[in-house]
Amino acid sequence: MTSRCKCVDLDVLNPNEFYGHFVFTSLEKSEGATIGNMLRRTLLSNLYGFRIVGVRICGINNEFTPMPGVREDLLEIILNLKEIIILNEAKTDQSCFGRLKVQGPAIVTAGSLLLPKDVHILNPSSHLLTISDDSIIELEVKIESGKSYILAKDQKLEGSKDFIPIDSNFAPVLKANWYLKSLPQDVDNKNEELHLEIFTNGTLLPHQALLQARKMVGYLLSSILNMEFPCFDVMSKKDETNKSNSIIEEEEKIKDLNTKSKNIKATPLISEKVKPSKAKILSSKEKSKTTEEGTSEENLFKRVTDMESGSLEGLGLSNRIVNALKKVNINYTWDLMKYPSPNLITIEGLGPKSVQQIKNKLELFSEPPTE
């Protein structure tokens, strides 16, 4: 669903306060809150403006020095300078200076400052100071571009000596509010509309501030070019270490099984069954008997080999019993040997007969054969 934004109200509350009301329609649930929070924070913190960042007065070294002939002290004058709203039509980020030279008695306002061609004061009637005698006051202010609110202690007045830094609120947006409303034609209450109210100081109109905020959000997200996830590399290394350790454990188990199978003494079984001294000329019946014995010996060899490899099938168990054992992670013969015999009956799919069959097969391969 495509969302739209329309301006439903635009008003001038006073010469230095503009109001705009915007509505975003056809938003799904939770989208309105996400967009509202994002735009509000961007409007208040990420838009650029022009403000006075420092002041220099002839004969004054710090903000606590008294000014002869002036009714206000320097701290009060600094507060008055903070209230001056400056519009830069040149749209450049270069700093500039404003100068003032007045002889009293006089009431000095912001409009008395001499500024560059494209820089204007939107509230020229804002009061600065009052000279009660014929004293001459000379001051100079530095104007810079910035965003958000910067304290005097954080100001960087590079290349400007004797300037006293002051707090600066660069944000052109005075206030921003948002709220949500459900669409009247939406029966299921799945869609909503976002209402956004913007108050500016006149350096930007509300719709201009909204457009800049939208571009700023896109810029902030597009500037994230590289995304690194080192935690996944650590996890993959741990997995590789665990795999290598499991392979080493499997190899050790196979070696142990080979040692156990050698102790079974499979060679005497064959040597006692077939002796070289009796391998003389045989009749046809004896030949057939020898062939049958050879076949049984080959089967025995195969079963012993299967047991050395750790296969459960080498025990001669049925597929049903093998599958039941594998369900409880008994995958090799050594796993079955380590498993407690009394617990075999608790395995799903194994009955008393199956348990007895397993015990018989294990006894067959764990005891030395008899003649």
Secondary structure, DSSP 8 states (H G I E B T S, - for coil): ---EEEEEEEEEEETTEEEEEEEEEEEETTHHHHHHHHHHHHHHHS-EEEEEEEEEETT--STTS--TTBSS-HHHHHHHHHT--EEETT-----EEEEEEEESSEEEEGGG-B--TTEEES-TT-EEEEE-SS-EEEEEEEEEEEESEE-GGG---TT-TT-EE--EE--SEEEEEEEEEE-TT-SS--EEEEEEEEEE-SSS-HHHHHHHHHHHHHHHHHT------HHHHHHHHHHHHHHHHHHHHHHHHHHHHHHHHHHT-HHHHHHHHS-GGG-S---HHHHHHHHHHHHHHHHHHHHHHHHHTTBGGGGT--HHHHHHHHHTT--BHHHHHHS-GGGGGGSTT--HHHHHHHHHHHHHHHS----
